[in-house]
Amino acid sequence: MTIIKAIPILRIFDYKKAIEFYIDWLGFKINWEHTFDDNTPVYLEIEKDGLIIHLSEHHGDGTPGTNVFVWCNGVEEFQKEIINKKYKYNKPGLEKTFYGSLAVKVIDPFHNQIIFNEKIKESK
C-alpha cells in the first residue's frame, strides 16, 4: 500500500458560516461542492496551500469537535494575516508548544479545530 493523501472530513451545520470562516477568513478556496438537490445538505472540498479539507452537512460524515494537526511553514505570517482581517469570533495567538513548534489554533463555528504548527528552528 502507498498512501497518497489523507483528507479530513469536518462536520458543518451552516453553509454561510462555514464560508465566512474557511474562505473569507482563513483564505481557503472552494475546489468543488455538491448537493443532490436544492433541499439537501452540501458536501464541499476546500484547499489552502496544499491542505485539502472536506466539509459536510451530512449527518454521520464527521463529529463536531474534531481536531486537525497540520505541519507547515509561515505560521507567524499566517497568524498576522488572519488577525488583520478582524474576524470577530476568533483571535488566535501564537503558542510555543512542548513538542517544539510555534502553533496557531483556530476553532470553527462548529467546534472543529485546526492547529497549524511550524517546527521551531534550533539555534546553534
ZIQUI-V968070 format. One record per pair of residues at least 24 apart in sequence whose ideal C-beta (glycine too) atoms are under 7 Angstrom apart, sorted by sequence separation. I is the first residue (numbers start at 1). GAP is how many residues later the second one is. D is the distance in whole Angstrom. If there is no record, write none. Layout:
i: <I,I>
gap: <GAP,GAP>
d: <D,D>
This chain:
i: <22,96,79,76,78,15,75,75,75,18,78,75,15,10,12,75,12,13,70,72,7,8,9,10,11,12,70,72,73,7,64,65,66,67,68,69,70,71,72,5,7,9,64,65,70,64,67,69,11,11,9,10,11,9,11,10,26,25,8,8,25,25,26,21,21,17,14,13,12,11,10>
gap: <24,24,25,26,26,27,27,28,29,37,38,41,42,43,43,43,44,44,44,44,45,45,45,45,45,45,45,45,45,46,46,46,46,46,46,46,46,46,46,47,47,47,47,47,47,48,48,48,50,51,52,52,52,53,53,56,56,57,58,60,60,62,80,87,88,92,95,97,98,99,102>
d: <5,7,5,7,6,5,5,7,5,6,6,5,7,6,5,4,7,7,6,5,5,6,4,6,6,6,7,7,6,7,5,5,5,5,5,5,5,6,6,7,6,6,5,7,6,7,7,7,6,4,5,5,6,5,5,6,6,6,7,5,6,4,7,5,6,4,7,6,5,6,5>
